């Protein structure tokens, strides 16, 4: 995503990228540790009535109402989305032509090269399509882009690497929409190219044999939110139909869920149906070897359900780590591993790289915070640009997201290497970072992205002028918008009208993420039985709310322990307590009120 391609703006509205750039969940953020919250208006009688009709409590029903789900049938579909309700794919442009060409390759045992981008959506979509085509008889070679050798997408070095396996057909996954020159070069060398992508579509026609992208103006497929992992599965289903093969494609739904959540795709419509089913596979004790090894590395307890937050903030950052600091081929091999012993070895290497990524991120974040305070002061009225020689380009997106959390301002973090700066851009909700960067495009060698996140490169000599112009652009744009307000929203205040939801009800609200935010709950006057500071300064509380006991955990909030009395007003997200089990729930604390 950090290259020149552009994602549809509807695909993301949070200050994180499709690469899982924020390594902490919202409940582990330092934002809102102590202070005010905004509470969404509630309607207890409507919530009770809806809950009674569909068999859930008032608190969960009120969350549905806040999400715009008010009818009984709509609520049942939300709580139990079925794969049978997927949008018919027949109107997807070029799907039939791509399926016919791939079916021919399967019948002839023709060599097919699959090339994916280096993020989770790219690696999962390549693994999905590669795995399906192998089962259908094709001779498959799977490749992924490298951030440091060609960069984002189907670059010239990537094309030469892929052509080295002498394929008759190339399929790009999660890239290719803007790679006209490389597609044309492959075609000139007698190799057909199929592009499977979901980025914005340039006006210039793409010289591919087939181009699957719901954002093509001539694409009649009604659901536009699929990421490349979902498109890869749909294309695999089309090939299976042409061949008349008996192959259960549900086995790849776990990878669809990983790609969809990690890419911050909207968790509505088809994505909700696919991801809900995929989370069930990710949760199975006997999952695919790569998933089992990844869960172990992320310390997801055996036999516990995997939710959207687990994918976004525990699994996806690990899958992205190798591509951030080195070679994403390790991640691809993990996803395609057939042996648990091999998968554990790969997961261990990924864990080592992820630890290095965390240490780099922590160091650069502290340096960046100091630079912001030195250049801009404690309050930022425009936009932030910070840079340094040697800042690793693989983690600048994560650092930018951390600075947005702290300073609530549009932010660009740039690592300089060899006189060239590579930067990532993040922003608070409600401000288009892409538009702000576009106003400064004269300073840039390359840029791309969408409203919530962007990437750029520039000559280091242009840095100061870019910093000044970006700050001016952000000041002008912010003056035309309502003030950026990071005050957290609470969905439900727990009390007599809204008892605590059950663990089962919380699971029914999954998958949570983009387009279906994890609900926030406020516990007013909760009785405090115990206060502890555990681990590396984390806050742990034993509470009682509405007569029910629950634990509460505040990441890096141990300094607030002295402010907790016999009762406390505390807000955050409610999740099943996987340590206690037995239907217990816990509060992941966002802050005290």
Phi, psi and omega in degrees: 000334187281000176271208189273352183289156181242130176268153172301134184296333180293346185279351180203134175224016179245157182280053172223157181262175177289001179260015179066044191292334180269118186275354177241147179284167178305326180285354178249010181276154177279352180293134174072028180300324180212121179153196187281160172228163172252134183251126178292143179300139182245157176226086186303321183291319178294322180294316179297319182296315179295317180299320179297324183287331184246003173081035175229165180285171185295324183295313178294322179294322178296324175299316178301317181298319177298332179273005179085012180260108186237338182269157183297310182294320177298319180293318179298320180292324178294316184286329181226069181293136184250145177295335178296345180267008180298148179297130176304131188269359189301331183275002179290123183301132174070003180297317180295316180297319179295319181295319179297317181293319179290324177298320177298320178295322179295316181297323185267002185055039180285148179284126179242125176262123177257129181234119180246158174291171187273356179272182186295320178296320179294315182288322180291319181294323176294319179293321179297304184293321177299316180295318180295314182296324176299315180294335180268002170110356181284156172269104192251139167235132184244132181232159172226154178293160178233124183304328188256356179227077182110333177077202185299141165076198187272075185281173177298314176299323178296318179300315180295323179296316181292317180296340179296341179268004176058058180277158170267345185209137175242136172239120175268142180235124179069021175196170176114337184301328181251008186262053184302317185295317181289322177297317179294323180295320177295317179300321180295337179264016174082019182248125176288149179230131171246129180253126176241112189203167178224016177280169180300147188259119176295163180291327184292129179301141181270127184280047180261156174298320178211146185224102179264112178200115183300343183270002170299135180302332182264011180273122183271001179295124192288327183269120187260001188269356183298136168273184185292330178297317177293322177294321179298318178295318180297319178295319176301321178295323179293319178295317178303318181295319179298319182280345184065032185276154176259090183221123181276106184281353178297341180296341181260005182293335176298319179289327175298317179297317178300311182294319183294312182290316182297329182273006178057037175284152183294132183267059176232177173047228181301322181297322178295318180296313182293317185288322177301313179294323179294323178297326177297320177293318179298334182272347185295139176304321179255070177276182177298150185306318181297322179291317179300315181293322179294318177299317179299315181297324181275001179060039170276116189299139179302131176086000179264150181292143175261124181249181182300321179294322178299317180294311187293326190239000176235316183273310185299316179300327177291317179297330180278341191300315183299318180290335178288319186254347184195245190252114179290356176303328179299317179295317178301315180297323178297314182295331183260002183297139178255348185240131183294325179297315177297317182298320179295323177295318178293319179295325178295319177294319177298321179296321177297316179294320180295323177295319176298319178299317179298316181294318176299315182298315181299315182294312183292325178300315179297319178296320181291320177300315179298322180292319177300312183295327179288319185275318190249341187088185185286334180245128182251121182263338179249243179229153185258134166230119176235150183204160175196148173295131175091351174296129187289125184294342180284347182239002184295332177294319178295317180298318179300318178297322178295321180292325175298317177303317188279318188252352177054048181218151173303135191223138172236126177243126189235128171261132184254132180214121178062033179082003179241134178257134176242122187233157173236146187235133177224165188206155169293162175303144174091001180231128182273105178293328180298316181295322180294317179294321181299329178292344181247020189297338180297340179269353193253145172279327183198144172203161178185167178149214181207190189300324188265339184203147180210166175227155182205164170219150182201160174289137184301334180293343182265001189300311185294321178292321176297317180302314182294315182291324178294318178298318178297316180299317181292321177299315180297314182292320180293329178293337181268356184244160169302152180304138176296125185235112180267009179300126185293150174262137174251132180280316188218135172264118182287131180183205182298320182286332184227087175296163178302137175289162177272165177299323179294320178295321177298321179294326180292337179282347178290156000278137176262152182154216182298128180082350174211070187301145175301124184294146178254137181237141176250125175258107180268128176063033178295136179288135183256116177268332183200145177232127179225153168248121188236162174056224182272054177081036179263148180267132176229129182237145167254117188239165168226127179226124183061031179082357181254134178279148173201157175264160176224139184231125180244111183296123178054034179246020181301334180292347179271358185302322181291346180267358182266120179260213179289335176226156185213144169260116188220143181228157179168200181257144177261135181219159173301137177275098186288342179280317181279325180066196176063026180085005179291152176236162177223157177259122170271111194285130168268325179178172173260150181250000000 
